[in-house]
Amino acid sequence: MVVIAVAGGSGGVGKTIVEKLLESKFDVVILSRTARQENSSQKVQNLQINYDDIPSMAHEFERHKIHTIISAIGLVSDETSQSQLNLIEAGEKSVSTKRFIPSEYSFIQTPNLLSIDPSIQWWLDAAERLKASGLEYTRVIPGFFMDYWGMPYVQTHLQPFTFGIDIASGTAAIPGNGDNVICMTYTYDLATYLVKALDLDNWPEFSIIVGDEVTYNQVLELAEEFTGKKFKVTYDTLEQITAGNVTVPPQPEGVDSSSDEIKEMTALVSRLTVNNVFQLPKDRLNAQFPEVKPVTFREFLQNAWGRSRV
Ligand SMILES: NC(=O)c1ccc[n+]([C@@H]2O[C@H](COP(=O)([O-])OP(=O)(O)OC[C@H]3O[C@@H](n4cnc5c(N)ncnc54)[C@H](OP(=O)(O)O)[C@@H]3O)[C@@H](O)[C@H]2O)c1
């Protein structure tokens, strides 16, 4: 049986991928910095690893015959980035390990975007390291996760956060004119495609997956339709966004950040949105798996808000 390891498999994206892997033919190993015992399935094992000890990680990967490593580490700092680089190096050293998916799950990160988002360097470093390794890799790109507009009513493991439109309070703080195209995918659809991609003989550099394409103006229209409410709407100008002087929509309960951090995150995502980074190329993995029908944004929103929960 082919063994797939998921680093950070207890986090938001990682847990979703693990759940889909458990429905597949693969055996699963969750890599974590801490020891955990709670899994009920025989198909999944928890493996505590020390990201600073590359030889011991490589040894563990060989011992568990790990063929593919999927990284879902939350990349939020130089430290987390270094963990992923060490994970790649250990995968390269392990004779059983042939393939690696780095933690990206976002838009296509390129050097020309560094001035908008300096943290892109962490993703670029991983891609460079993988290119220099003997491992086959693919960078998985689903755009924005739809989940944020369905919280708290949809099944999701992502941390709560409101971007642009807060449906619960009927408030929209839209970056730019609201017509930028945003490719969106539900996390469980991302995981479905990702598990299918494990069977492909060859991997492209970028595996683009798109559930739907919408603009904030369309999101607003659908949100008003399903809630039956007229929203309070503001549009931030490009000048406001460039200056970081953005309107922050109301945040849901459970957001674990200070108001400065929330504003910074809002400004960052606004800059990215108006620069059209979420408008993804048309060459997509979807075409290889026509049997998968990802949820559209309309279906997703109707499911979450259609019974007018507000
Ligand atoms: N496109 C989108 O809308 C979107 C939204 C959210 C996330 N993402 C992307 O998805 C990826 C995963 O994000 P997430 O929100 O799922 O992450 P997360 O839940 O914040 O973290 C995932 C896991 O990372 C591990 N981790 C944390 N610090 C670490 C360290 N120093 N070294 C090694 N492992 C560490 C932890 O696992 P252990 O404690 O078990 O070691 C944690 O459970 C990121 O690349 C993120 O940018 C994209």
The ligand as a MOL file (V3000), in Angstrom:
LIG
                    3D

  0  0  0     0  0            999 V3000
M  V30 BEGIN CTAB
M  V30 COUNTS 48 52 0 0 0
M  V30 BEGIN ATOM
M  V30 1 N -6.1540 30.0600 -0.1450 0
M  V30 2 C -6.6640 30.2400 1.0450 0
M  V30 3 O -7.7590 30.8280 1.1660 0
M  V30 4 C -5.9500 29.6970 2.2430 0
M  V30 5 C -6.5730 29.7850 3.5020 0
M  V30 6 C -5.9340 29.2130 4.6050 0
M  V30 7 C -4.6890 28.6200 4.4610 0
M  V30 8 N -4.1030 28.5750 3.2220 0 CHG=1
M  V30 9 C -2.7660 27.9460 3.0680 0
M  V30 10 O -2.8450 26.5870 3.4850 0
M  V30 11 C -1.6400 26.1860 4.1500 0
M  V30 12 C -1.9920 25.6050 5.5140 0
M  V30 13 O -2.6270 26.6080 6.2770 0
M  V30 14 P -3.5120 26.2660 7.5790 0
M  V30 15 O -4.3010 27.4770 7.8900 0
M  V30 16 O -4.1960 24.9600 7.3810 0 CHG=-1
M  V30 17 O -2.3590 26.0960 8.6560 0
M  V30 18 P -2.5100 25.9630 10.2600 0
M  V30 19 O -3.7800 25.2660 10.5880 0
M  V30 20 O -2.2540 27.3050 10.8540 0
M  V30 21 O -1.2400 25.0660 10.6050 0
M  V30 22 C -1.1100 23.7710 10.0770 0
M  V30 23 C -0.1160 22.9830 10.8970 0
M  V30 24 O 1.1970 23.5130 10.7400 0
M  V30 25 C 1.9860 22.9100 11.7720 0
M  V30 26 N 3.0130 23.8580 12.2340 0
M  V30 27 C 2.8260 25.0400 12.8580 0
M  V30 28 N 4.0300 25.6020 13.1560 0
M  V30 29 C 4.9780 24.7380 12.6930 0
M  V30 30 C 6.3990 24.7420 12.6910 0
M  V30 31 N 7.1070 25.7450 13.2410 0
M  V30 32 N 7.0280 23.6920 12.1120 0
M  V30 33 C 6.3390 22.6930 11.5590 0
M  V30 34 N 4.9880 22.6170 11.5450 0
M  V30 35 C 4.3230 23.6360 12.1080 0
M  V30 36 C 1.0220 22.5440 12.9200 0
M  V30 37 O 0.9970 21.1310 13.0530 0
M  V30 38 P 1.5990 20.3770 14.3440 0
M  V30 39 O 1.3340 21.2560 15.5250 0
M  V30 40 O 0.8150 19.0930 14.3690 0
M  V30 41 O 3.0550 20.1680 14.0820 0
M  V30 42 C -0.3290 23.0230 12.4090 0
M  V30 43 O -1.4140 22.2050 12.7540 0
M  V30 44 C -0.7490 27.4310 4.2050 0
M  V30 45 O 0.2060 27.3760 3.1610 0
M  V30 46 C -1.7310 28.5770 3.9880 0
M  V30 47 O -1.1530 29.6910 3.3920 0
M  V30 48 C -4.7030 29.0800 2.1190 0
M  V30 END ATOM
M  V30 BEGIN BOND
M  V30 1 1 1 2
M  V30 2 2 2 3
M  V30 3 1 2 4
M  V30 4 1 4 5
M  V30 5 2 4 48
M  V30 6 2 5 6
M  V30 7 1 6 7
M  V30 8 2 7 8
M  V30 9 1 8 9
M  V30 10 1 8 48
M  V30 11 1 9 10
M  V30 12 1 9 46
M  V30 13 1 10 11
M  V30 14 1 11 12
M  V30 15 1 11 44
M  V30 16 1 12 13
M  V30 17 1 13 14
M  V30 18 2 14 15
M  V30 19 1 14 16
M  V30 20 1 14 17
M  V30 21 1 17 18
M  V30 22 2 18 19
M  V30 23 1 18 20
M  V30 24 1 18 21
M  V30 25 1 21 22
M  V30 26 1 22 23
M  V30 27 1 23 24
M  V30 28 1 23 42
M  V30 29 1 24 25
M  V30 30 1 25 26
M  V30 31 1 25 36
M  V30 32 1 26 27
M  V30 33 1 26 35
M  V30 34 2 27 28
M  V30 35 1 28 29
M  V30 36 1 29 30
M  V30 37 2 29 35
M  V30 38 1 30 31
M  V30 39 2 30 32
M  V30 40 1 32 33
M  V30 41 2 33 34
M  V30 42 1 34 35
M  V30 43 1 36 37
M  V30 44 1 36 42
M  V30 45 1 37 38
M  V30 46 2 38 39
M  V30 47 1 38 40
M  V30 48 1 38 41
M  V30 49 1 42 43
M  V30 50 1 44 45
M  V30 51 1 44 46
M  V30 52 1 46 47
M  V30 END BOND
M  V30 END CTAB
M  END
